[in-house]
């Protein structure tokens, strides 16, 4: 595992725009936490409700052709209808399908009518909660794809861990980049790469009923731009080989492009290994941000003769590239 350190945490005076972006994201997380209606998680975890939805979704998919849905979903629906698989997994996937949710009003079922009516009642309750939930009112989803959602989704997070993790990376890369290209340029890159990331996500993964939220697409763009502008310059990383022994953790200086290749490879692996139906981490949004950031870096290189980019050396003098600086002190041997 490697984690970027770069220039460390900078003060507000050195990176005001980065700090303002962090403040806005944290403020929105506080707002979302205090204004999220209750009952959403309870309904999503209601096994009876989810299993009933899975059986209904299987009936819905049985009427669809191979061109409408993936073979994985169609095969799972056949297994549910044949009693070979639990309907719970399919019921959870149904939450992401806007076509199925829209068809609920006119849907009929030949199965248990009591369970069917209770499912419809719970689904109406769920839709009412989603209409008031900040993740749905500000996130990008099939419910609302208007232009303002392509920006507002950046500032909404699914929880505190999601928010704080993103803000830590934003502080490290955003502040370092702001010191190089200026606060206004950093703000423009942050917003535009976030919009581009959402576009790539919508194209490759598809906008689902579950909202896309979080600043990770924009942060991926910031990271990529920093790495392109500092392509061969040594950048400071913390490394850990998951063992608490000397030599298995410490600091290492590597060219900035190594970090970009590492993150891009990780997102590509996640994209190809995760079917779109399963949702989860928006790897395509990360990839979109990385592509946008890299393109912005190439554009800046082209404009250098008209708009020079000032590089600041954050590496201590005399530290050659690739030299490890261990966190643990060396062993001192006592003289005989």
C-alpha positions as CSV (number, residue, x, y, z in Angstrom):
1,X,0.0,0.0,0.0
2,X,1.2,3.5,-0.8
3,X,-0.3,6.8,0.4
4,X,0.6,10.3,-0.9
5,X,2.2,12.7,1.5
6,X,3.6,15.3,-1.0
7,X,4.0,18.6,0.9
8,X,1.8,17.5,3.8
9,X,-1.1,19.6,5.1
10,X,-0.9,23.3,4.2
11,X,-2.3,26.3,6.0
12,X,-5.3,28.3,4.8
13,X,-3.0,31.1,3.8
14,X,-1.1,28.9,1.4
15,X,-4.2,27.1,-0.1
16,X,-7.4,29.1,0.6
17,X,-9.4,27.6,-2.2
18,X,-8.7,24.1,-1.1
19,X,-9.7,24.9,2.4
20,X,-12.9,26.5,1.2
21,X,-13.8,23.4,-0.9
22,X,-13.2,21.3,2.1
23,X,-15.4,23.5,4.3
24,X,-18.2,23.4,1.7
25,X,-18.0,19.6,1.5
26,X,-18.0,19.2,5.3
27,X,-20.8,21.7,5.7
28,X,-22.9,19.8,3.2
29,X,-22.2,16.5,5.0
30,X,-23.4,18.1,8.3
31,X,-26.5,19.4,6.5
32,X,-27.2,15.9,5.0
33,X,-26.7,14.2,8.3
34,X,-29.2,16.4,10.1
35,X,-31.7,16.6,7.3
36,X,-31.8,13.0,6.2
37,X,-35.3,11.6,6.9
38,X,-35.4,8.5,9.0
39,X,-36.6,5.1,7.8
40,X,-34.5,4.7,4.6
41,X,-32.0,2.2,6.0
42,X,-34.8,0.3,7.8
43,X,-36.7,-0.2,4.6
44,X,-33.6,-1.2,2.7
45,X,-32.8,-3.8,5.4
46,X,-36.4,-5.1,5.6
47,X,-35.8,-8.7,4.5
48,X,-39.5,-9.4,3.8
49,X,-39.8,-6.3,1.7
50,X,-36.6,-6.9,-0.2
51,X,-37.4,-10.6,-0.9
52,X,-40.8,-9.7,-2.2
53,X,-39.3,-7.1,-4.4
54,X,-36.8,-9.7,-5.7
55,X,-39.6,-12.0,-6.7
56,X,-41.5,-9.2,-8.5
57,X,-38.3,-8.1,-10.2
58,X,-37.7,-11.6,-11.4
59,X,-41.2,-11.6,-13.0
60,X,-40.4,-8.2,-14.5
61,X,-37.1,-9.4,-16.0
62,X,-38.7,-12.6,-17.3
63,X,-40.6,-10.4,-19.8
64,X,-37.5,-8.7,-21.1
65,X,-35.1,-9.7,-23.9
66,X,-31.4,-10.2,-23.7
67,X,-30.9,-6.8,-25.3
68,X,-32.7,-5.0,-22.5
69,X,-30.7,-6.4,-19.6
70,X,-27.4,-8.2,-18.9
71,X,-27.2,-12.0,-19.0
72,X,-26.2,-12.0,-15.3
73,X,-29.5,-10.3,-14.3
74,X,-31.6,-12.5,-16.6
75,X,-30.0,-15.7,-15.3
76,X,-30.4,-14.6,-11.7
77,X,-34.1,-13.9,-12.4
78,X,-34.5,-17.4,-13.9
79,X,-32.9,-18.9,-10.8
80,X,-35.2,-17.0,-8.5
81,X,-38.4,-18.0,-10.4
82,X,-37.2,-21.6,-10.4
83,X,-36.5,-21.6,-6.6
84,X,-32.8,-22.1,-7.1
85,X,-31.7,-18.7,-5.6
86,X,-32.7,-16.5,-2.8
87,X,-34.7,-13.5,-4.1
88,X,-33.0,-11.1,-1.6
89,X,-30.0,-10.4,-3.8
90,X,-32.2,-9.6,-6.8
91,X,-34.4,-7.5,-4.6
92,X,-31.4,-5.3,-3.7
93,X,-30.4,-4.9,-7.3
94,X,-33.9,-3.8,-8.2
95,X,-33.5,-0.6,-6.2
96,X,-31.0,0.6,-8.9
97,X,-33.4,0.0,-11.9
98,X,-35.5,3.1,-12.7
99,X,-37.6,1.2,-15.2
100,X,-38.7,-1.3,-12.6
101,X,-39.5,1.4,-10.1
102,X,-41.5,3.4,-12.6
103,X,-43.5,0.3,-13.6
104,X,-44.5,-0.3,-10.0
105,X,-47.7,1.7,-10.3
106,X,-49.1,-0.4,-13.1
107,X,-47.6,-3.7,-12.0
108,X,-49.7,-6.8,-11.3
109,X,-48.7,-10.1,-9.6
110,X,-50.3,-13.5,-9.6
111,X,-48.5,-14.4,-6.3
112,X,-49.2,-13.5,-2.7
113,X,-51.5,-10.5,-2.9
114,X,-50.9,-9.5,0.8
115,X,-47.2,-9.4,0.2
116,X,-47.7,-7.6,-3.0
117,X,-49.9,-4.9,-1.5
118,X,-47.5,-4.5,1.4
119,X,-44.6,-4.1,-1.0
120,X,-46.4,-1.4,-2.9
121,X,-47.1,0.5,0.4
122,X,-43.5,0.2,1.5
123,X,-42.3,1.3,-2.0
124,X,-44.4,4.5,-1.8
125,X,-43.0,5.2,1.7
126,X,-39.5,4.7,0.3
127,X,-40.1,7.0,-2.6
128,X,-41.4,9.7,-0.2
129,X,-38.2,9.4,1.9
130,X,-36.0,9.6,-1.2
131,X,-37.9,12.8,-2.4
132,X,-36.7,14.5,0.8
133,X,-33.3,12.8,1.2
134,X,-30.2,15.1,0.3
135,X,-28.5,12.3,-1.5
136,X,-31.4,12.1,-3.9
137,X,-32.3,15.8,-4.0
138,X,-28.7,16.8,-4.7
139,X,-27.1,13.7,-6.2
140,X,-27.1,12.6,-9.9
141,X,-29.6,9.8,-10.5
142,X,-32.2,8.7,-13.0
143,X,-34.8,10.6,-10.9
144,X,-33.1,13.9,-11.9
145,X,-30.4,14.5,-14.5
146,X,-30.7,18.3,-14.7
147,X,-27.5,20.3,-15.2
148,X,-27.3,21.5,-11.7
149,X,-27.1,17.9,-10.4
150,X,-23.9,17.5,-12.4
151,X,-22.3,19.9,-10.0
152,X,-24.2,19.5,-6.8
153,X,-23.5,15.8,-6.6
154,X,-19.8,16.7,-6.0
155,X,-20.5,18.2,-2.6
156,X,-22.7,15.5,-1.2
157,X,-21.3,12.3,0.4
158,X,-22.9,9.1,1.6
159,X,-21.5,9.4,5.1
160,X,-18.7,10.8,7.3
161,X,-16.1,8.1,6.3
162,X,-16.8,8.8,2.6
163,X,-16.5,12.6,3.2
164,X,-13.4,12.6,5.4
165,X,-11.5,10.2,3.3
166,X,-12.1,12.3,0.2
167,X,-11.2,15.5,2.1
168,X,-7.9,14.2,3.2
169,X,-6.9,13.4,-0.4
170,X,-8.2,16.8,-1.5
171,X,-6.1,18.6,1.1
172,X,-2.9,16.8,0.1
173,X,-3.3,17.1,-3.7
174,X,-5.5,20.2,-3.9
175,X,-3.2,22.3,-1.8
176,X,-0.1,21.1,-3.6
177,X,-1.7,21.9,-7.0
178,X,-3.1,25.2,-5.8
179,X,0.5,26.3,-5.0
180,X,1.5,25.6,-8.6
181,X,-1.4,26.8,-10.8
182,X,-3.3,29.2,-8.4
183,X,-6.6,29.0,-6.6
184,X,-8.9,30.0,-9.5
185,X,-7.4,27.5,-11.9
186,X,-7.6,24.8,-9.2
187,X,-11.3,25.6,-8.6
188,X,-12.1,25.5,-12.3
189,X,-10.3,22.1,-12.7
190,X,-12.1,20.7,-9.6
191,X,-15.5,21.6,-11.0
192,X,-14.9,20.7,-14.6
193,X,-13.3,17.3,-13.9
194,X,-16.2,16.5,-11.6
195,X,-18.7,17.2,-14.4
196,X,-16.5,15.2,-16.9
197,X,-16.3,12.3,-14.4
198,X,-20.1,12.3,-14.1
199,X,-20.4,12.2,-17.9
200,X,-18.1,9.2,-18.1
201,X,-20.0,7.4,-15.3
202,X,-23.3,8.0,-17.1
203,X,-21.9,6.7,-20.4
204,X,-20.1,3.6,-19.2
205,X,-22.0,2.6,-16.1
206,X,-25.4,4.3,-16.7
207,X,-27.3,6.6,-14.4
208,X,-29.3,4.5,-12.0
209,X,-32.0,5.1,-9.5
210,X,-29.3,5.1,-6.8
211,X,-27.7,8.5,-6.8
212,X,-24.1,9.3,-7.7
213,X,-22.6,11.3,-4.9
214,X,-19.1,12.4,-3.7
215,X,-16.1,14.5,-4.8
216,X,-13.9,11.5,-5.7
217,X,-14.3,12.2,-9.5
218,X,-13.1,15.8,-9.0
219,X,-10.3,14.7,-6.7
220,X,-9.2,12.1,-9.2
221,X,-8.9,15.0,-11.7
222,X,-6.9,17.0,-9.3
223,X,-4.6,14.1,-8.6
224,X,-4.1,13.3,-12.3
225,X,-3.3,17.0,-13.1
226,X,-0.7,17.2,-10.3
227,X,0.9,14.0,-11.5
228,X,1.1,15.2,-15.1
229,X,2.5,18.6,-14.2
230,X,5.1,16.9,-12.0
231,X,5.6,13.8,-14.2
232,X,9.2,12.9,-13.4
233,X,9.6,14.9,-10.2
234,X,10.1,12.8,-7.0
235,X,6.9,12.8,-4.9
236,X,6.8,11.7,-1.3
237,X,4.7,8.6,-0.4
238,X,4.1,6.6,2.7
239,X,4.5,2.9,2.1
240,X,3.3,-0.1,4.2
241,X,3.7,-3.8,3.5
242,X,1.1,-4.7,6.2
243,X,3.8,-5.8,8.7
244,X,4.8,-3.8,11.7
245,X,8.5,-4.4,11.3
246,X,11.5,-2.2,10.2
247,X,11.7,-1.8,6.5
248,X,8.1,-2.7,5.9
249,X,6.9,0.9,6.4
250,X,8.3,4.3,5.9
251,X,8.6,7.0,3.2
252,X,9.7,6.6,-0.4
253,X,10.3,9.1,-3.2
254,X,8.9,8.1,-6.5
255,X,8.2,9.9,-9.8
256,X,4.7,11.4,-9.7
257,X,3.6,9.4,-12.7
258,X,3.9,6.2,-10.7
259,X,1.1,7.3,-8.4
260,X,-1.1,8.1,-11.4
261,X,-0.5,4.7,-13.0
262,X,-1.2,3.0,-9.7
263,X,-4.6,4.7,-9.2
264,X,-5.6,4.3,-12.8
265,X,-4.8,0.6,-12.8
266,X,-6.7,0.1,-9.6
267,X,-9.8,1.9,-11.1
268,X,-9.5,-0.1,-14.3
269,X,-9.4,-3.3,-12.4
270,X,-12.4,-2.3,-10.3
271,X,-14.3,-1.3,-13.4
272,X,-13.7,-4.6,-15.3
273,X,-14.2,-6.8,-12.2
274,X,-17.5,-5.2,-11.1
275,X,-20.6,-5.6,-13.2
276,X,-22.5,-2.2,-13.5
277,X,-25.6,-3.8,-11.9
278,X,-23.7,-4.2,-8.6
279,X,-23.1,-0.5,-8.2
280,X,-20.7,0.2,-5.3
281,X,-17.6,2.4,-5.9
282,X,-18.0,4.5,-9.0
283,X,-14.7,3.4,-10.7
284,X,-15.9,4.9,-14.0
285,X,-16.3,8.3,-12.3
286,X,-12.7,8.0,-11.0
287,X,-11.4,7.1,-14.4
288,X,-13.3,10.0,-16.0
289,X,-11.7,12.4,-13.5
290,X,-8.3,11.0,-14.2
291,X,-8.7,11.4,-17.9
292,X,-10.0,14.9,-17.6
293,X,-7.1,15.9,-15.2
294,X,-4.5,14.4,-17.6
295,X,-6.0,16.3,-20.5
296,X,-5.9,19.5,-18.5
297,X,-2.3,18.8,-17.8
298,X,-1.5,18.4,-21.5
299,X,-3.3,21.6,-22.2
300,X,-1.3,23.5,-19.6
301,X,1.9,22.1,-21.0
302,X,0.9,23.5,-24.4
303,X,0.2,26.9,-22.9
304,X,3.4,27.1,-20.9
305,X,5.1,29.6,-23.2
306,X,2.2,32.0,-22.7
307,X,1.3,31.0,-19.1
308,X,4.3,29.5,-17.2
309,X,3.6,27.1,-14.4
310,X,5.8,27.6,-11.4
311,X,7.1,24.4,-9.8
312,X,8.0,24.3,-6.2
313,X,10.5,21.7,-5.0
314,X,8.9,20.0,-2.0
315,X,11.6,17.3,-1.7
316,X,14.4,17.8,0.9
317,X,17.7,18.5,-0.9
318,X,20.1,15.6,-1.3
319,X,17.3,12.9,-1.2
320,X,17.8,10.8,-4.4
321,X,14.7,9.3,-6.0
322,X,13.7,5.9,-4.8
323,X,15.6,6.1,-1.4
324,X,13.5,4.8,1.4
325,X,13.2,6.8,4.6
326,X,12.0,4.4,7.3
327,X,9.6,5.6,10.0
328,X,11.2,3.2,12.5
329,X,14.7,4.2,13.7
330,X,17.7,2.0,12.7
331,X,19.1,-0.6,15.1
332,X,21.9,0.8,17.2
333,X,24.5,-1.8,18.2
334,X,26.3,-1.5,21.5
335,X,30.0,-1.5,21.3
336,X,31.8,-4.5,22.9
